[in-house]
Amino acid sequence: MNSKLILDTNIVIYALQGDKHISDLIDEERLSISFITEIELLSWPQLSELDSKLIRNFIGKCRVIEYSSALKEKVIDVRKKYNLKMSDAFVAASAILDDSPLISADSVFSKIKELQFFQVKPNKK
């Protein structure tokens, strides 16, 4: 496929935990994450040194969509329209501005009309 995708935090977590369905889905894609996802992944209080290295390695393979004035304005718009949590509004706004599909296990994004959204269910072991 080799298209560009934006990953929500939960998708990165499932991929790093070895979910083959998720890994196969994002393999060979041009991956992006919001800077909010980077913060969420790296700020777990119980994060081990090994987990931190694994996460940083994954992030290094992604394009990180950084904060900008345009993003701020889109977050305000999305949050007001759809009553999202701040972190979800940043992720959704990043995907909208980048004109890229967002992949998440969270159904909250399905109500955002201007977003290309694909909900994926992780494989429960």
Protein Blocks (a to p, Z undefined) as FASTA:
>chain_A
ZZacdddfklmmmmmnopaklmmmmgoiacdddfklmmmmmmgfklcfklmmmmmmmmmm
pccddddfklmmmmmmmmmmnopafklmmmmmmmmmnopacddfbfklmmmmkbccdddd
dddZZ
